[in-house]
């Protein structure tokens, strides 16, 4: 049986560790009225749902679910990335990725499935065994699976720690069952089991480390990349809110020279 809007809001409030009193004052309603909403004695208006969702930082997908549970029409579209309405956005994302060649660049959905990739990322994905290439190719799975990039990652403790922390944060922020299932899956991989079993590496080295790099050994070639994550600033569509563009940059001169030689 589907949960009512009051139960859903109470779960989100609890998830964000905010008291009923604080939430009521923050959105400008009486604690009594919010209590009535959470217990199902009062149906919240779309305006109140939006105010509560904004304060609780609820993603657009879940805001639609709240609106539907309260008997209101959803407010946010979910256009497929290949839809005609996405044409300009799609072209812009592809332009960003193409301009980033010869370094890898990808666009990811909420669960970090690769939606689109540039040529450099596609070549890198070609090193994976077929069962990890997808579709869809999931970056958490491909990076942490013992048959995947984990076999090529020379700083696996640090990189796996970053990835599993990111995945677990996404589970907390979104409450998405797909991400929770993915977390359970990758938590059973040897690299993650080993990481969880002991203390995380401090990362202390002889030189200060500004970022956690991805360090790969491909054949005799050593590569080191740092990454940036970019999201859309003012999304009103679920697909766009959930999309992240990840670009990999050479972390040292050796990698920059090696990639240049590969292109030559």
Backbone as CSV, one residue per row, in Angstrom:
resi,resn,N_x,N_y,N_z,CA_x,CA_y,CA_z,C_x,C_y,C_z
1,UNK,0.847,-1.201,0.000,0.000,0.000,0.000,0.880,1.247,0.000
2,UNK,0.569,2.198,-0.869,1.374,3.405,-0.982,1.204,4.274,0.260
3,UNK,2.301,4.908,0.697,2.253,5.787,1.864,1.527,7.074,1.513
4,UNK,0.804,7.647,2.483,0.162,8.927,2.283,1.170,10.051,2.299
5,UNK,0.731,11.223,1.839,1.662,12.347,1.746,2.193,12.738,3.117
6,UNK,1.346,12.631,4.163,1.803,12.979,5.503,2.921,12.072,5.977
7,UNK,2.753,10.779,5.747,3.789,9.813,6.130,5.071,10.069,5.352
8,UNK,4.937,10.351,4.074,6.115,10.618,3.253,6.868,11.851,3.741
9,UNK,6.124,12.908,4.066,6.766,14.124,4.561,7.441,13.882,5.913
10,UNK,6.782,13.115,6.772,7.376,12.810,8.075,8.671,12.014,7.899
11,UNK,8.663,11.088,6.939,9.873,10.298,6.688,11.011,11.177,6.190
12,UNK,10.691,12.115,5.291,11.726,13.016,4.795,12.248,13.922,5.919
13,UNK,11.333,14.410,6.764,11.764,15.261,7.883,12.686,14.485,8.813
14,UNK,12.321,13.255,9.116,13.162,12.414,9.958,14.503,12.134,9.282
15,UNK,14.453,11.917,7.969,15.660,11.633,7.197,16.629,12.803,7.255
16,UNK,16.081,14.019,7.330,16.911,15.227,7.372,17.213,15.674,8.802
17,UNK,16.714,14.925,9.782,16.966,15.221,11.198,16.517,16.632,11.579
18,UNK,15.302,17.000,11.172,14.715,18.296,11.494,13.467,18.051,12.334
19,UNK,13.322,18.793,13.403,12.155,18.616,14.255,10.917,19.197,13.584
20,UNK,9.769,18.704,13.994,8.506,19.211,13.451,8.347,20.695,13.758
21,UNK,8.746,21.086,14.952,8.638,22.495,15.345,9.517,23.382,14.484
22,UNK,10.776,22.981,14.278,11.696,23.780,13.462,11.214,23.870,12.019
23,UNK,10.749,22.760,11.466,10.291,22.774,10.084,9.083,23.686,9.924
24,UNK,8.145,23.619,10.871,6.956,24.462,10.793,7.337,25.940,10.801
25,UNK,8.216,26.322,11.716,8.620,27.725,11.781,9.407,28.146,10.541
26,UNK,10.213,27.259,10.019,11.021,27.586,8.840,10.166,27.878,7.612
27,UNK,9.042,27.177,7.465,8.199,27.374,6.278,7.010,28.291,6.547
28,UNK,6.858,28.758,7.777,5.826,29.737,8.087,4.433,29.176,8.317
29,UNK,4.344,27.955,8.869,3.036,27.408,9.242,3.080,27.054,10.726
30,UNK,1.923,26.848,11.308,1.879,26.497,12.720,2.299,25.043,12.914
31,UNK,2.957,24.735,14.022,3.287,23.333,14.313,2.041,22.451,14.336
32,UNK,0.918,23.012,14.765,-0.330,22.240,14.806,-0.747,21.836,13.402
33,UNK,-0.661,22.795,12.459,-1.065,22.486,11.075,-0.131,21.437,10.470
34,UNK,1.170,21.575,10.693,2.113,20.592,10.157,1.847,19.216,10.770
35,UNK,1.507,19.201,12.046,1.176,17.931,12.698,-0.039,17.296,12.041
36,UNK,-1.045,18.105,11.711,-2.242,17.594,11.034,-1.892,17.038,9.653
37,UNK,-0.968,17.708,8.953,-0.544,17.228,7.635,0.154,15.876,7.776
38,UNK,1.061,15.771,8.725,1.836,14.534,8.873,0.990,13.362,9.351
39,UNK,-0.073,13.642,10.082,-0.939,12.560,10.574,-2.102,12.265,9.638
40,UNK,-2.174,13.003,8.521,-3.233,12.747,7.553,-4.538,13.424,7.850
41,UNK,-4.595,14.301,8.848,-5.832,15.010,9.176,-6.070,16.205,8.265
42,UNK,-5.012,16.642,7.578,-5.116,17.778,6.668,-4.311,17.479,5.408
43,UNK,-4.865,17.845,4.253,-4.171,17.647,2.984,-3.417,18.915,2.616
44,UNK,-2.111,18.847,2.434,-1.345,20.062,2.116,-1.605,20.545,0.695
45,UNK,-1.575,21.844,0.523,-1.707,22.439,-0.801,-0.409,22.255,-1.578
46,UNK,-0.459,22.413,-2.911,0.796,22.345,-3.683,1.830,23.353,-3.193
47,UNK,1.364,24.546,-2.792,2.286,25.581,-2.318,2.993,25.135,-1.043
48,UNK,2.255,24.520,-0.115,2.867,24.051,1.122,3.819,22.891,0.851
49,UNK,3.423,22.002,-0.034,4.313,20.888,-0.378,5.626,21.420,-0.940
50,UNK,5.536,22.408,-1.819,6.754,22.986,-2.396,7.617,23.635,-1.321
51,UNK,6.977,24.348,-0.394,7.743,25.005,0.669,8.447,23.974,1.559
52,UNK,7.723,22.918,1.913,8.314,21.871,2.745,9.429,21.142,1.995
53,UNK,9.177,20.847,0.723,10.168,20.128,-0.088,11.430,20.951,-0.275
54,UNK,11.258,22.253,-0.445,12.420,23.121,-0.606,13.248,23.148,0.673
55,UNK,12.584,23.269,1.821,13.313,23.300,3.097,13.994,21.968,3.382
56,UNK,13.352,20.865,2.987,13.897,19.535,3.236,14.842,19.069,2.128
57,UNK,15.038,19.928,1.120,15.932,19.608,0.004,15.534,18.279,-0.651
58,UNK,14.262,18.162,-0.981,13.741,16.946,-1.594,13.910,17.051,-3.115
59,UNK,14.494,16.043,-3.758,14.692,16.093,-5.213,13.363,16.189,-5.976
60,UNK,13.444,16.630,-7.236,12.244,16.846,-8.039,11.423,15.574,-8.233
61,UNK,12.090,14.452,-8.442,11.363,13.196,-8.641,10.460,12.906,-7.439
62,UNK,11.010,13.087,-6.239,10.242,12.817,-5.027,9.214,13.911,-4.753
63,UNK,9.444,15.133,-5.243,8.422,16.184,-5.103,7.181,15.824,-5.913
64,UNK,7.394,15.299,-7.104,6.250,14.837,-7.897,5.470,13.757,-7.150
65,UNK,6.193,12.840,-6.508,5.534,11.773,-5.760,4.714,12.340,-4.605
66,UNK,5.218,13.364,-3.934,4.472,14.002,-2.852,3.203,14.664,-3.378
67,UNK,3.325,15.372,-4.488,2.169,16.049,-5.074,1.092,15.039,-5.466
68,UNK,1.499,13.947,-6.096,0.544,12.908,-6.498,-0.120,12.276,-5.279
69,UNK,0.660,12.039,-4.229,0.109,11.421,-3.021,-0.925,12.322,-2.356
70,UNK,-0.791,13.632,-2.561,-1.748,14.585,-1.988,-2.916,14.866,-2.927
71,UNK,-2.924,14.199,-4.087,-4.019,14.384,-5.027,-3.844,15.536,-5.979
72,UNK,-2.626,16.058,-6.096,-2.341,17.179,-6.996,-1.586,16.683,-8.223
73,UNK,-1.612,17.486,-9.275,-0.870,17.142,-10.491,0.624,17.346,-10.263
74,UNK,1.467,16.492,-10.835,2.918,16.712,-10.727,3.325,17.981,-11.454
75,UNK,4.385,18.607,-10.992,4.817,19.890,-11.559,6.053,19.767,-12.438
76,UNK,6.760,18.649,-12.351,8.069,18.564,-13.001,8.044,17.500,-14.093
77,UNK,8.527,17.881,-15.256,8.585,16.959,-16.381,9.754,16.001,-16.210
78,UNK,9.731,14.925,-17.001,10.861,13.988,-17.069,11.021,13.568,-18.524
79,UNK,11.677,14.426,-19.276,11.884,14.166,-20.693,13.038,13.191,-20.884
80,UNK,12.889,12.176,-21.732,14.040,11.326,-22.063,15.154,12.181,-22.665
81,UNK,16.394,11.810,-22.412,17.513,12.624,-22.880,17.557,12.694,-24.407
82,UNK,17.008,11.659,-25.073,17.016,11.668,-26.540,15.749,12.285,-27.128
83,UNK,14.895,12.898,-26.298,13.660,13.524,-26.791,13.982,14.793,-27.577
84,UNK,13.083,15.143,-28.473,13.286,16.348,-29.287,13.420,17.593,-28.418
85,UNK,12.653,17.651,-27.323,12.702,18.817,-26.442,14.068,18.997,-25.801
86,UNK,14.852,17.932,-25.756,16.185,17.978,-25.147,17.279,18.289,-26.173
87,UNK,16.892,18.563,-27.398,17.875,18.710,-28.466,18.972,19.709,-28.158
88,UNK,18.610,20.904,-27.704,19.621,21.935,-27.433,20.504,21.543,-26.241
89,UNK,19.883,20.986,-25.203,20.654,20.541,-24.036,21.600,19.420,-24.433
90,UNK,21.072,18.471,-25.203,21.878,17.313,-25.628,23.085,17.775,-26.441
91,UNK,22.857,18.715,-27.345,23.955,19.224,-28.171,24.999,19.950,-27.321
92,UNK,24.539,20.668,-26.304,25.465,21.394,-25.437,26.306,20.440,-24.609
93,UNK,25.675,19.387,-24.080,26.415,18.394,-23.300,27.450,17.705,-24.184
94,UNK,27.036,17.324,-25.396,27.965,16.661,-26.303,29.117,17.582,-26.691
95,UNK,28.824,18.860,-26.830,29.870,19.827,-27.170,30.907,19.915,-26.047
96,UNK,30.439,19.929,-24.802,31.349,19.969,-23.657,32.244,18.730,-23.649
97,UNK,31.631,17.565,-23.876,32.390,16.315,-23.839,33.374,16.237,-25.003
98,UNK,32.934,16.618,-26.191,33.819,16.574,-27.358,35.009,17.514,-27.189
99,UNK,34.736,18.684,-26.616,35.814,19.663,-26.430,36.840,19.175,-25.405
100,UNK,36.425,18.224,-24.577,37.329,17.730,-23.537,38.273,16.637,-24.048
101,UNK,37.991,16.062,-25.213,38.948,15.120,-25.806,40.314,15.798,-25.916
102,UNK,41.412,15.109,-25.689,41.596,13.654,-25.605,41.469,13.074,-24.200
103,UNK,40.883,13.840,-23.263,40.703,13.339,-21.910,39.276,12.828,-21.744
104,UNK,39.056,11.836,-20.894,37.714,11.254,-20.771,36.695,12.231,-20.198
105,UNK,35.483,12.140,-20.731,34.367,12.940,-20.228,33.075,12.167,-20.414
106,UNK,32.203,12.190,-19.407,30.959,11.437,-19.454,29.836,12.244,-18.817
107,UNK,28.602,11.929,-19.221,27.413,12.446,-18.552,26.724,11.272,-17.873
108,UNK,26.342,11.470,-16.609,25.802,10.400,-15.777,24.383,10.735,-15.331
109,UNK,23.559,9.692,-15.137,22.234,9.911,-14.565,22.311,9.762,-13.045
110,UNK,21.168,9.710,-12.387,21.145,9.716,-10.921,21.911,8.542,-10.318
111,UNK,21.814,7.374,-10.929,22.493,6.199,-10.360,23.875,5.997,-10.965
112,UNK,24.352,7.011,-11.688,25.665,7.024,-12.305,25.796,5.996,-13.427
113,UNK,24.715,5.811,-14.155,24.801,5.138,-15.445,25.286,6.156,-16.463
114,UNK,26.153,5.732,-17.370,26.671,6.643,-18.392,25.592,6.872,-19.448
115,UNK,25.220,8.129,-19.634,24.207,8.508,-20.615,24.859,8.810,-21.961
116,UNK,25.973,9.511,-21.914,26.726,9.840,-23.135,28.188,10.014,-22.737
117,UNK,29.095,9.680,-23.673,30.529,9.749,-23.393,31.263,10.312,-24.605
118,UNK,32.431,10.888,-24.361,33.245,11.324,-25.499,34.114,10.160,-25.977
119,UNK,34.884,10.400,-27.026,35.674,9.321,-27.633,36.697,8.736,-26.652
120,UNK,37.328,9.599,-25.855,38.353,9.121,-24.918,37.736,8.198,-23.873
121,UNK,36.568,8.563,-23.353,35.897,7.721,-22.353,35.426,6.416,-22.972
122,UNK,34.964,6.480,-24.216,34.507,5.271,-24.899,35.650,4.283,-25.092
123,UNK,36.846,4.797,-25.451,38.006,3.922,-25.605,38.387,3.291,-24.268
124,UNK,38.310,4.074,-23.195,38.640,3.553,-21.872,37.642,2.473,-21.459
125,UNK,36.363,2.698,-21.731,35.330,1.710,-21.398,35.541,0.419,-22.172
126,UNK,36.159,0.514,-23.355,36.421,-0.670,-24.161,37.401,-1.642,-23.515
127,UNK,38.109,-1.190,-22.466,39.020,-2.074,-21.737,38.276,-2.983,-20.757
128,UNK,37.013,-2.673,-20.492,36.229,-3.458,-19.541,35.746,-4.756,-20.169
129,UNK,35.534,-5.798,-19.364,34.906,-7.009,-19.900,33.479,-6.697,-20.342
130,UNK,32.961,-7.474,-21.246,31.669,-7.191,-21.863,30.549,-7.062,-20.836
131,UNK,30.581,-7.864,-19.772,29.463,-7.836,-18.826,29.431,-6.558,-17.989
132,UNK,30.509,-5.768,-18.020,30.507,-4.493,-17.311,30.297,-3.299,-18.240
133,UNK,30.324,-3.540,-19.543,30.171,-2.448,-20.489,28.719,-2.012,-20.672
134,UNK,27.777,-2.844,-20.169,26.364,-2.489,-20.312,25.837,-2.879,-21.663
135,UNK,24.768,-2.234,-22.106,24.172,-1.051,-21.466,23.227,-1.404,-20.320
136,UNK,23.102,-0.486,-19.349,23.930,0.710,-19.219,25.248,0.404,-18.517
137,UNK,26.249,1.204,-18.822,27.517,1.110,-18.117,27.380,1.949,-16.850
138,UNK,27.502,1.292,-15.698,27.390,2.005,-14.424,28.789,2.279,-13.883
139,UNK,29.060,3.533,-13.556,30.420,3.915,-13.175,30.833,3.321,-11.833
140,UNK,29.908,3.235,-10.868,30.253,2.612,-9.588,30.611,1.141,-9.792
141,UNK,29.781,0.444,-10.549,30.001,-0.985,-10.786,31.290,-1.208,-11.578
142,UNK,31.470,-0.435,-12.659,32.654,-0.610,-13.508,33.941,-0.289,-12.763
143,UNK,33.877,0.655,-11.823,35.088,1.080,-11.112,35.442,0.173,-9.946
144,UNK,34.437,-0.453,-9.314,34.676,-1.208,-8.088,34.620,-2.718,-8.272
145,UNK,34.028,-3.191,-9.365,33.928,-4.625,-9.604,35.333,-5.219,-9.767
146,UNK,35.574,-6.411,-9.210,36.924,-7.001,-9.314,37.363,-7.307,-10.734
147,UNK,36.424,-7.367,-11.677,36.790,-7.566,-13.081,36.941,-6.251,-13.840
148,UNK,36.645,-5.136,-13.177,36.609,-3.855,-13.863,37.861,-3.019,-13.672
149,UNK,37.659,-1.698,-13.556,38.800,-0.788,-13.431,39.566,-1.003,-12.132
150,UNK,38.964,-1.716,-11.169,39.671,-1.997,-9.913,40.996,-2.717,-10.159
151,UNK,41.039,-3.543,-11.202,42.267,-4.282,-11.507,43.354,-3.375,-12.064
152,UNK,42.968,-2.204,-12.556,43.933,-1.271,-13.152,44.239,-0.087,-12.242
153,UNK,43.484,0.069,-11.152,43.618,1.236,-10.287,44.702,0.998,-9.256
154,UNK,45.756,1.786,-9.298,46.908,1.554,-8.419,46.722,2.189,-7.042
155,UNK,45.787,3.115,-6.892,45.471,3.687,-5.571,44.028,3.327,-5.215
156,UNK,43.743,2.028,-5.300,42.363,1.566,-5.174,41.737,1.933,-3.829
157,UNK,42.505,1.859,-2.741,41.930,2.211,-1.439,41.361,3.623,-1.453
158,UNK,42.149,4.567,-1.897,41.721,5.966,-1.883,40.578,6.203,-2.858
159,UNK,40.693,5.639,-4.063,39.667,5.884,-5.083,38.363,5.168,-4.727
160,UNK,38.462,3.934,-4.250,37.262,3.205,-3.838,36.596,3.890,-2.653
161,UNK,37.407,4.423,-1.735,36.852,5.145,-0.595,36.051,6.347,-1.040
162,UNK,36.582,7.107,-2.004,35.852,8.251,-2.547,34.542,7.807,-3.190
163,UNK,34.591,6.731,-3.992,33.398,6.282,-4.705,32.324,5.767,-3.755
164,UNK,32.696,4.931,-2.797,31.680,4.360,-1.910,31.107,5.435,-0.994
165,UNK,31.917,6.401,-0.588,31.393,7.513,0.204,30.404,8.332,-0.621
166,UNK,30.721,8.546,-1.891,29.816,9.287,-2.776,28.500,8.541,-2.955
167,UNK,28.578,7.235,-3.185,27.370,6.437,-3.369,26.508,6.457,-2.113
168,UNK,27.116,6.288,-0.972,26.342,6.268,0.278,25.739,7.632,0.580
169,UNK,26.426,8.694,0.204,25.844,10.036,0.364,24.631,10.203,-0.545
170,UNK,24.728,9.714,-1.786,23.595,9.797,-2.710,22.386,9.024,-2.187
171,UNK,22.644,7.868,-1.571,21.545,7.094,-0.981,20.867,7.908,0.114
172,UNK,21.661,8.563,0.962,21.090,9.356,2.057,20.311,10.557,1.529
173,UNK,20.852,11.222,0.529,20.238,12.445,0.031,18.942,12.162,-0.719
174,UNK,18.933,11.111,-1.538,17.786,10.860,-2.424,16.783,9.861,-1.870
175,UNK,17.245,8.923,-1.045,16.356,7.849,-0.610,15.949,6.932,-1.747
176,UNK,16.690,6.939,-2.860,16.337,6.180,-4.060,16.636,4.694,-3.852
177,UNK,15.611,3.851,-4.089,15.763,2.411,-3.894,16.781,1.812,-4.855
178,UNK,16.909,2.394,-6.053,17.883,1.882,-7.025,19.310,2.109,-6.527
179,UNK,19.554,3.264,-5.953,20.873,3.550,-5.404,21.151,2.686,-4.182
180,UNK,20.132,2.453,-3.364,20.309,1.587,-2.188,20.663,0.162,-2.622
181,UNK,20.002,-0.330,-3.688,20.307,-1.667,-4.203,21.723,-1.718,-4.765
182,UNK,22.142,-0.652,-5.447,23.496,-0.592,-5.994,24.526,-0.556,-4.864
183,UNK,24.213,0.174,-3.795,25.128,0.211,-2.650,25.295,-1.183,-2.053
184,UNK,24.200,-1.913,-1.918,24.293,-3.271,-1.371,25.140,-4.163,-2.280
185,UNK,24.976,-3.976,-3.598,25.742,-4.789,-4.546,27.232,-4.506,-4.435
186,UNK,27.626,-3.240,-4.546,29.058,-2.938,-4.583,29.701,-3.121,-3.214
187,UNK,28.906,-3.058,-2.137,29.456,-3.283,-0.803,29.897,-4.730,-0.610
188,UNK,29.448,-5.607,-1.513,29.860,-7.017,-1.464,31.085,-7.284,-2.327
189,UNK,31.598,-6.273,-3.038,32.800,-6.454,-3.838,34.024,-6.503,-2.918
190,UNK,35.027,-7.295,-3.263,36.199,-7.452,-2.386,36.859,-6.145,-1.979
191,UNK,37.011,-5.203,-2.920,37.699,-3.951,-2.601,36.950,-3.161,-1.534
192,UNK,35.623,-3.178,-1.609,34.824,-2.417,-0.645,34.759,-3.147,0.690
193,UNK,34.625,-4.472,0.652,34.645,-5.257,1.896,35.951,-5.009,2.644
194,UNK,37.046,-5.040,1.917,38.361,-4.840,2.531,38.480,-3.433,3.095
195,UNK,37.934,-2.465,2.368,37.994,-1.073,2.801,37.169,-0.858,4.062
196,UNK,35.980,-1.453,4.116,35.097,-1.291,5.269,35.617,-2.040,6.497
197,UNK,36.434,-3.035,6.252,36.909,-3.899,7.338,37.998,-3.221,8.165
198,UNK,38.661,-2.257,7.595,39.779,-1.632,8.297,39.674,-0.120,8.176
199,UNK,40.555,0.567,8.836,40.538,2.025,8.814,40.855,2.533,7.426
200,UNK,40.193,3.629,7.059,40.479,4.235,5.764,41.891,4.792,5.743
201,UNK,42.556,4.751,4.567,43.902,5.327,4.478,43.865,6.827,4.726
202,UNK,44.890,7.302,5.412,44.922,8.726,5.761,45.215,9.598,4.562
203,UNK,45.833,9.027,3.552,46.196,9.805,2.364,47.462,10.617,2.563
204,UNK,48.100,10.457,3.700,49.310,11.230,3.979,50.444,10.764,3.083
205,UNK,51.101,11.711,2.441,52.237,11.420,1.577,53.332,12.430,1.882
206,UNK,54.437,12.310,1.151,55.537,13.248,1.371,55.180,14.640,0.873
207,UNK,54.198,14.753,0.007,53.762,16.041,-0.505,52.277,16.216,-0.225
208,UNK,51.803,17.459,-0.020,50.373,17.688,0.211,49.553,17.202,-0.989
209,UNK,48.425,16.543,-0.709,47.544,16.067,-1.764,46.318,16.965,-1.828
210,UNK,46.136,17.636,-2.945,45.017,18.570,-3.077,43.721,17.854,-3.409
211,UNK,43.799,16.798,-4.209,42.628,16.048,-4.645,42.970,14.562,-4.645
212,UNK,41.949,13.723,-4.504,42.161,12.283,-4.663,42.179,11.985,-6.154
213,UNK,43.292,11.522,-6.712,43.343,11.238,-8.137,42.868,9.822,-8.443
214,UNK,42.520,9.596,-9.695,42.322,8.243,-10.205,43.631,7.850,-10.876
215,UNK,44.305,6.856,-10.309,45.589,6.419,-10.846,45.420,5.053,-11.491
216,UNK,45.707,4.988,-12.783,45.519,3.764,-13.560,46.838,3.290,-14.144
217,UNK,46.993,1.974,-14.220,48.102,1.387,-14.963,47.497,0.601,-16.116
218,UNK,47.714,1.094,-17.330,47.189,0.431,-18.525,48.398,-0.062,-19.324
219,UNK,48.626,-1.361,-19.259,49.847,-1.903,-19.844,51.039,-1.368,-19.083
220,UNK,51.954,-0.741,-19.794,53.135,-0.159,-19.153,52.949,1.326,-18.862
221,UNK,51.752,1.854,-19.144,51.506,3.285,-19.018,50.828,3.604,-17.688
222,UNK,51.381,4.580,-16.973,50.805,5.044,-15.709,50.078,6.360,-15.981
223,UNK,48.818,6.408,-15.584,48.002,7.600,-15.796,47.415,8.065,-14.473
224,UNK,47.307,9.367,-14.305,46.721,9.931,-13.096,45.797,11.083,-13.487
225,UNK,44.549,11.007,-13.038,43.548,12.028,-13.378,42.863,12.545,-12.112
226,UNK,42.501,13.832,-12.135,41.537,14.327,-11.160,40.248,14.650,-11.916
227,UNK,39.142,14.734,-11.202,37.861,14.914,-11.888,37.117,16.132,-11.369
228,UNK,36.227,16.646,-12.220,35.270,17.677,-11.811,33.870,17.164,-12.105
229,UNK,32.918,17.548,-11.264,31.521,17.187,-11.445,30.710,18.458,-11.636
230,UNK,29.906,18.490,-12.694,29.110,19.667,-13.030,27.642,19.274,-13.132
231,UNK,26.767,20.086,-12.554,25.322,19.846,-12.660,24.654,21.077,-13.257
232,UNK,23.400,20.917,-13.692,22.642,22.038,-14.223,22.188,22.927,-13.072
233,UNK,22.260,24.237,-13.282,22.020,25.178,-12.198,20.578,25.398,-11.812
234,UNK,19.660,25.385,-12.765,18.260,25.709,-12.463,17.314,24.714,-13.119
235,UNK,17.459,23.431,-12.852,16.629,22.449,-13.555,15.173,22.475,-13.091
236,UNK,14.257,22.316,-14.053,12.846,22.105,-13.751,12.384,20.769,-14.318
237,UNK,13.331,20.015,-14.831,13.057,18.694,-15.389,13.857,17.667,-14.599
238,UNK,13.244,16.525,-14.320,13.875,15.502,-13.484,15.142,14.962,-14.133
239,UNK,15.091,14.701,-15.445,16.262,14.163,-16.143,17.461,15.088,-15.989
240,UNK,17.223,16.400,-16.120,18.321,17.359,-16.025,18.806,17.523,-14.591
241,UNK,17.881,17.508,-13.619,18.317,17.633,-12.228,19.207,16.465,-11.831
242,UNK,18.917,15.288,-12.374,19.648,14.097,-11.978,20.915,13.859,-12.797
243,UNK,21.202,14.724,-13.753,22.365,14.519,-14.624,23.602,15.233,-14.077
244,UNK,24.730,14.541,-14.157,26.020,15.092,-13.757,27.016,14.876,-14.889
245,UNK,27.792,15.896,-15.199,28.861,15.777,-16.191,30.181,15.635,-15.435
246,UNK,30.899,14.543,-15.710,32.190,14.316,-15.065,33.291,14.399,-16.112
247,UNK,34.255,15.267,-15.847,35.396,15.447,-16.736,36.670,15.060,-16.004
248,UNK,37.519,14.275,-16.676,38.780,13.818,-16.106,39.922,14.647,-16.702
249,UNK,40.780,15.176,-15.834,41.908,16.022,-16.248,43.228,15.365,-15.839
250,UNK,44.294,15.557,-16.623,45.593,14.997,-16.219,46.065,15.624,-14.917
251,UNK,46.455,14.765,-13.974,46.893,15.252,-12.666,48.389,15.533,-12.623
252,UNK,49.115,15.137,-13.678,50.553,15.391,-13.689,51.041,15.488,-15.130
253,UNK,52.271,15.941,-15.280,52.855,16.116,-16.620,53.010,14.788,-17.343
254,UNK,53.305,13.743,-16.588,53.485,12.423,-17.208,52.222,11.966,-17.906
255,UNK,51.072,12.154,-17.252,49.801,11.752,-17.851,49.490,12.611,-19.072
256,UNK,49.733,13.899,-18.956,49.467,14.789,-20.075,50.306,14.387,-21.289
257,UNK,51.561,14.065,-21.079,52.434,13.644,-22.174,52.013,12.287,-22.736
258,UNK,51.636,11.355,-21.842,51.247,10.025,-22.277,49.989,10.075,-23.133
259,UNK,49.010,10.891,-22.729,47.767,11.001,-23.502,48.061,11.648,-24.855
260,UNK,48.942,12.652,-24.872,49.314,13.289,-26.121,49.976,12.304,-27.065
261,UNK,50.831,11.433,-26.553,51.487,10.418,-27.380,50.494,9.400,-27.918
262,UNK,49.499,9.040,-27.103,48.460,8.106,-27.563,47.697,8.681,-28.738
263,UNK,47.496,10.010,-28.691,46.763,10.651,-29.791,47.634,10.746,-31.037
264,UNK,48.933,10.864,-30.812,49.833,11.012,-31.942,49.985,9.738,-32.709
